[in-house]
Amino acid sequence: MTGQIITFIIVFILLVIVFSSFVSVKQGTIVVITVFGKYRRILTPGLNFKLPFIENIYSKISIQNRSVELEFQAVTFDQANVYFKAMLLYSVLDQQEETIKNVAFKFVDERNLMQALIRTVEGSIRAFVATKRQSEVLILRRDIVEHVKEQLDVILEGWGYHLQDLQLNDITFDDVIMKSMSQVVASNNLKAAAENEGQALLITKTKAAEAEGNAIKISAQAEREAAQLRGQGIALFREEVARGMTVAAKEMAGANMDTSVILFTMWTESIKHFSENSKGNVIFLDGSTDQMQHTLKEMMALNLLHTDNVKK
């Protein structure tokens, strides 16, 4: 009976030793093995074997991406407080043995690593912002990120890490500065609006003046052409009248008739035209015989003068 108990104990111990010799490592994790406190080797994801009671698991290191949020304050060159909210994304540099040793033994624990990482990022951003004015900070978001990456990459590589990304999610100032910046933006917008309105009004008035000038020019040109046409019409009318009088005078002379009959007819026709088209207007004419003879003589003189000019 005692032998069976001893055998059972021995089998149990052997089973414990066998099962403790196998280690299962999760995907995305590296296990650091030490022997009596000294680094021995690393275990990669999957099923691994270790010497029981001799090899110990020192730490489990995740090689997946990790993130941390930061909130801190910086001061610009012109003494303005700037408040940053950032997101830091980092990971283990690679799975090389030296890299894993740096990650495992550079810092006492994760808390000390995070403290050093956050303070390094804050110090780099504060040093950069201290050389810039408040009006430049908002437009230098990308420059700040590139500056931090350039400085941190070398430092983090010595720790076994790599900075994947740094995002500055929010950049704000003191309430007084934010209010003054809003007023500056509003005044600039009002200035731009006034300038645009003035330019639009200038363009409107210029176009109106050009249109009015063109209208006056077109009207004057039309009036000139109309006057020219009226003058040509009057000239043609006079020419036709003179030609008709000449033909009539020749016919009267060929018939041995006095040409004054033509003038008398024109005189009576003119009076008739005046009376028909006067539209209520009063026209005073001297209808005496002497006046008629005087008018006929003047018309005959004009007719003779015109006839002489035509013969010449």
ROLUM-293619 format. One line per 10 residues: number of its first residue (from 1); their letters; for each residue x, y, z of C-alpha. Coordinates in nm, 4 decimals, decimal comma, always signed. Layout:
N
NUM> a> X Y Z  ...
//
This chain:
312
1> mtgqiitfii> +0,0000 +0,0000 +0,0000  +0,2825 +0,2346 +0,0891  +0,4543 +0,1505 -0,2396  +0,1468 +0,2437 -0,4365  +0,1286 +0,5800 -0,2645  +0,4918 +0,6479 -0,3410  +0,4404 +0,5473 -0,7025  +0,1367 +0,7752 -0,7294  +0,3360 +1,0660 -0,5885  +0,6211 +1,0051 -0,8302
11> vfillvivfs> +0,3824 +0,9890 -1,1278  +0,2098 +1,3070 -1,0165  +0,5432 +1,4906 -0,9874  +0,6468 +1,3694 -1,3300  +0,3184 +1,4884 -1,4784  +0,3613 +1,8298 -1,3172  +0,7137 +1,8533 -1,4556  +0,6028 +1,7511 -1,8040  +0,3099 +1,9901 -1,8171  +0,5168 +2,2772 -1,6747
21> sfvsvkqgti> +0,7725 +2,2195 -1,9503  +0,5337 +2,3386 -2,2211  +0,4445 +2,7061 -2,2640  +0,1747 +2,8403 -2,4979  +0,2463 +3,1915 -2,6260  -0,0397 +3,3971 -2,7692  -0,0261 +3,5536 -3,1131  +0,1192 +3,9062 -3,1014  +0,3177 +3,8319 -2,7858  +0,6835 +3,7546 -2,7161
31> vvitvfgkyr> +0,7876 +3,5815 -2,3910  +1,1254 +3,6574 -2,2301  +1,2925 +3,3652 -2,0511  +1,5536 +3,4047 -1,7768  +1,7639 +3,1540 -1,5883  +1,8337 +3,2488 -1,2290  +1,7555 +3,6116 -1,3135  +1,9762 +3,6282 -1,6252  +1,8397 +3,6622 -1,9767  +1,8376 +3,3312 -2,1635
41> riltpglnfk> +1,6144 +3,3443 -2,4710  +1,2750 +3,4440 -2,6126  +0,9693 +3,2384 -2,6966  +0,7716 +3,3166 -3,0096  +0,3924 +3,2684 -3,0517  +0,2809 +2,9043 -3,0415  +0,3717 +2,6016 -2,8273  +0,7220 +2,6199 -2,6757  +0,9332 +2,4059 -2,4418  +1,1243 +2,5296 -2,1385
51> lpfieniysk> +1,3212 +2,3671 -1,8651  +1,0995 +2,3380 -1,5609  +1,2139 +2,4995 -1,2354  +1,5195 +2,6425 -1,4163  +1,3889 +2,8652 -1,6944  +1,1431 +3,1246 -1,5737  +0,9107 +3,3578 -1,7613  +1,0423 +3,7080 -1,6956  +0,7850 +3,9081 -1,8934  +0,5346 +3,8901 -2,1752
61> isiqnrsvel> +0,5812 +4,1629 -2,4338  +0,3050 +4,2597 -2,6735  +0,4228 +4,3455 -3,0253  +0,0850 +4,4903 -3,1212  +0,0225 +4,8625 -3,1708  -0,0530 +5,0580 -2,8545  -0,1966 +5,4053 -2,8114  -0,2036 +5,6695 -2,5418  -0,3803 +6,0049 -2,5170  -0,1910 +6,3150 -2,4089
71> efqavtfdqa> -0,3054 +6,6499 -2,2723  -0,0464 +6,9173 -2,1995  +0,0295 +7,2883 -2,2240  +0,2989 +7,4820 -2,4102  +0,3987 +7,8490 -2,4288  +0,4672 +8,0298 -2,7582  +0,7416 +8,2799 -2,8316  +0,5012 +8,5697 -2,7618  +0,3974 +8,4192 -2,4250  +0,0619 +8,2696 -2,5279
81> nvyfkamlly> -0,0589 +7,9491 -2,3615  -0,1386 +7,6680 -2,6045  -0,3286 +7,3566 -2,4975  -0,2753 +7,0326 -2,6872  -0,4748 +6,7113 -2,7029  -0,2845 +6,4392 -2,8851  -0,2987 +6,0673 -2,9587  +0,0271 +5,8723 -2,9646  +0,0462 +5,5402 -3,1528  +0,3558 +5,3248 -3,0995
91> svldqqeeti> +0,4699 +4,9620 -3,1109  +0,7701 +4,7363 -3,0594  +1,0258 +4,8073 -3,3329  +1,0603 +4,4412 -3,4465  +1,0901 +4,0860 -3,3143  +1,4702 +4,0743 -3,3147  +1,6292 +3,9441 -2,9973  +1,8188 +4,2646 -2,9209  +1,5042 +4,4699 -2,9663  +1,3094 +4,2453 -2,7283
101> knvafkfvde> +1,5910 +4,2665 -2,4719  +1,5757 +4,6479 -2,4849  +1,1990 +4,6445 -2,4390  +1,2214 +4,3996 -2,1487  +1,5104 +4,5511 -1,9540  +1,5296 +4,9253 -2,0347  +1,2513 +5,0178 -1,7934  +1,1423 +4,8756 -1,4631  +0,7794 +4,8472 -1,5678  +0,5202 +4,9748 -1,8158
111> rnlmqalirt> +0,4354 +5,2771 -1,6020  +0,7930 +5,4103 -1,6176  +0,8005 +5,3580 -1,9940  +0,4796 +5,5555 -2,0409  +0,6044 +5,8334 -1,8167  +0,9275 +5,8684 -2,0156  +0,7475 +5,8483 -2,3492  +0,4869 +6,1117 -2,2600  +0,7405 +6,3520 -2,1125  +0,9644 +6,3152 -2,4179
121> vegsirafva> +0,6785 +6,3969 -2,6546  +0,5658 +6,6933 -2,4443  +0,9203 +6,8282 -2,4199  +0,9749 +6,8027 -2,7953  +0,6489 +6,9836 -2,8757  +0,7086 +7,2525 -2,6133  +1,0581 +7,3197 -2,7474  +0,9206 +7,3597 -3,0993  +0,6233 +7,5778 -2,9983  +0,8490 +7,8039 -2,7889
131> tkrqsevlil> +1,0119 +7,9265 -3,1126  +0,6808 +8,0127 -3,2844  +0,4224 +8,2856 -3,2414  +0,0623 +8,2142 -3,1527  -0,0565 +8,3091 -3,5009  +0,1726 +8,0426 -3,6512  +0,0861 +7,7472 -3,4272  -0,2481 +7,6582 -3,5866  -0,1010 +7,6324 -3,9356  +0,2064 +7,4350 -3,8214
141> rrdivehvke> +0,0226 +7,1193 -3,7116  +0,2003 +6,9003 -3,9685  +0,5379 +7,0621 -3,8959  +0,4973 +6,9905 -3,5238  +0,4209 +6,6228 -3,5917  +0,7185 +6,5858 -3,8261  +0,9478 +6,7579 -3,5759  +0,8408 +6,5223 -3,2938  +0,8776 +6,2125 -3,5118  +1,2221 +6,3174 -3,6252
151> qldvilegwg> +1,3419 +6,3547 -3,2662  +1,1608 +6,0585 -3,1106  +1,2462 +5,7934 -3,3681  +1,6113 +5,7756 -3,2586  +1,5244 +5,7805 -2,8884  +1,2516 +5,5171 -2,9188  +1,4705 +5,2876 -3,1263  +1,7119 +5,2788 -2,8312  +1,4220 +5,1660 -2,6142  +1,3111 +4,9061 -2,8697
161> yhlqdlqlnd> +0,9995 +5,0954 -2,9822  +0,8866 +5,2777 -3,2945  +0,6542 +5,5804 -3,3158  +0,3797 +5,4864 -3,5628  +0,1792 +5,8079 -3,5577  +0,1188 +6,1263 -3,3643  -0,2117 +6,3080 -3,4082  -0,2745 +6,6549 -3,2695  -0,6502 +6,6332 -3,2315  -0,7080 +6,9702 -3,0663
171> itfddvimks> -0,5079 +7,2927 -3,0332  -0,6634 +7,5690 -2,8239  -0,5617 +7,8928 -2,6517  -0,6824 +8,0873 -2,3498  -1,0371 +8,2224 -2,3709  -0,9145 +8,5808 -2,4086  -0,6889 +8,4864 -2,6984  -0,9595 +8,2772 -2,8648  -1,2022 +8,5695 -2,8378  -0,9500 +8,8143 -2,9841
181> msqvvasnnl> -0,8697 +8,5713 -3,2658  -1,2410 +8,5418 -3,3422  -1,2684 +8,9206 -3,3522  -0,9710 +8,9407 -3,5894  -1,1279 +8,6807 -3,8176  -1,4635 +8,8615 -3,8056  -1,3048 +9,1989 -3,8832  -1,1085 +9,0471 -4,1721  -1,4280 +8,8956 -4,3078  -1,6066 +9,2311 -4,2795
191> kaaaenegqa> -1,3149 +9,4009 -4,4525  -1,3170 +9,1452 -4,7339  -1,6951 +9,1781 -4,7655  -1,6699 +9,5589 -4,7827  -1,3962 +9,5381 -5,0452  -1,5986 +9,2920 -5,2500  -1,9100 +9,5074 -5,2163  -1,7147 +9,8171 -5,3223  -1,5696 +9,6381 -5,6216  -1,9140 +9,5084 -5,7171
201> llitktkaae> -2,0614 +9,8588 -5,6853  -1,7757 +10,0035 -5,8911  -1,8259 +9,7414 -6,1594  -2,2026 +9,8041 -6,1573  -2,1637 +10,1808 -6,1912  -1,8927 +10,1433 -6,4535  -2,1079 +9,9103 -6,6586  -2,4080 +10,1425 -6,6163  -2,2006 +10,4422 -6,7263  -2,0670 +10,2464 -7,0221
211> aegnaikisa> -2,4203 +10,1408 -7,1154  -2,5483 +10,4977 -7,0828  -2,2597 +10,6286 -7,2895  -2,3185 +10,3657 -7,5540  -2,6892 +10,4497 -7,5547  -2,6160 +10,8212 -7,5981  -2,3657 +10,7401 -7,8695  -2,6125 +10,5166 -8,0520  -2,8911 +10,7723 -8,0095  -2,6688 +11,0537 -8,1409
221> qaereaaqlr> -2,5593 +10,8411 -8,4333  -2,9207 +10,7524 -8,5102  -3,0233 +11,1186 -8,4842  -2,7402 +11,2172 -8,7158  -2,8398 +10,9540 -8,9690  -3,2048 +11,0601 -8,9394  -3,1137 +11,4262 -8,9896  -2,9002 +11,3315 -9,2847  -3,1834 +11,1323 -9,4338  -3,4280 +11,4189 -9,3719
231> gqgialfree> -3,1887 +11,6617 -9,5400  -3,1479 +11,4278 -9,8330  -3,5263 +11,3934 -9,8531  -3,5752 +11,7702 -9,8500  -3,3040 +11,8114 -10,1106  -3,4624 +11,5461 -10,3307  -3,8029 +11,7072 -10,2808  -3,6713 +12,0465 -10,3813  -3,4918 +11,8947 -10,6766  -3,8080 +11,7226 -10,7950
241> vargmtvaak> -4,0108 +12,0414 -10,7463  -3,7584 +12,2407 -10,9439  -3,7489 +11,9765 -11,2172  -4,1291 +11,9709 -11,2351  -4,1481 +12,3488 -11,2515  -3,8877 +12,3498 -11,5282  -4,0764 +12,0925 -11,7337  -4,4059 +12,2742 -11,6773  -4,2512 +12,6091 -11,7731  -4,1127 +12,4617 -12,0937
251> emaganmdts> -4,4484 +12,3139 -12,1818  -4,6240 +12,6460 -12,1078  -4,3697 +12,8321 -12,3198  -4,4151 +12,5828 -12,6039  -4,7901 +12,6446 -12,5893  -4,7382 +13,0244 -12,5915  -4,8884 +13,0525 -12,2440  -4,7794 +13,2724 -11,9589  -4,5766 +13,0770 -11,6977  -4,7211 +13,2878 -11,4228
261> vilftmwtes> -5,0272 +13,0635 -11,4371  -4,8089 +12,7852 -11,2862  -4,7001 +13,0091 -11,0050  -5,0564 +13,1192 -10,9420  -5,1663 +12,7555 -10,9292  -4,8872 +12,6712 -10,6822  -4,9865 +12,9677 -10,4723  -5,3514 +12,8616 -10,4539  -5,2528 +12,4996 -10,3867  -5,0290 +12,6103 -10,1024
271> ikhfsenskg> -5,3121 +12,8092 -9,9456  -5,5412 +12,5094 -9,9858  -5,2802 +12,2821 -9,8188  -5,2437 +12,5261 -9,5302  -5,6172 +12,5315 -9,4704  -5,6559 +12,1543 -9,4892  -5,3644 +12,0656 -9,2592  -5,3604 +12,3538 -9,0144  -5,5498 +12,1467 -8,7477  -5,7119 +12,4501 -8,5896
281> nvifldgstd> -5,4078 +12,6767 -8,6095  -5,4629 +13,0304 -8,7361  -5,2507 +13,1344 -9,0362  -5,2593 +13,4999 -9,1480  -5,1986 +13,5621 -9,5194  -5,2079 +13,8890 -9,7087  -5,4681 +13,8097 -9,9794  -5,4633 +14,1481 -10,1475  -5,3997 +14,1805 -10,5247  -5,0825 +14,3787 -10,4708
291> qmqhtlkemm> -4,9420 +14,1183 -10,2345  -5,0318 +13,8403 -10,4757  -4,8621 +14,0226 -10,7648  -4,5571 +14,0831 -10,5440  -4,5400 +13,7135 -10,4478  -4,5833 +13,6050 -10,8108  -4,3022 +13,8301 -10,9230  -4,0708 +13,6843 -10,6581  -4,1621 +13,3309 -10,7580  -4,1112 +13,4105 -11,1278
301> alnllhtdnv> -3,7711 +13,5578 -11,0475  -3,6713 +13,2438 -10,8585  -3,8001 +13,0288 -11,1432  -3,5992 +13,2248 -11,3989  -3,2896 +13,2002 -11,1806  -3,3320 +12,8275 -11,1492  -3,3871 +12,7899 -11,5254  -3,0689 +12,9825 -11,5994  -2,8736 +12,7625 -11,3569  -3,0076 +12,4476 -11,5217
311> kk> -2,9111 +12,5743 -11,8698  -2,5624 +12,6585 -11,7502
//
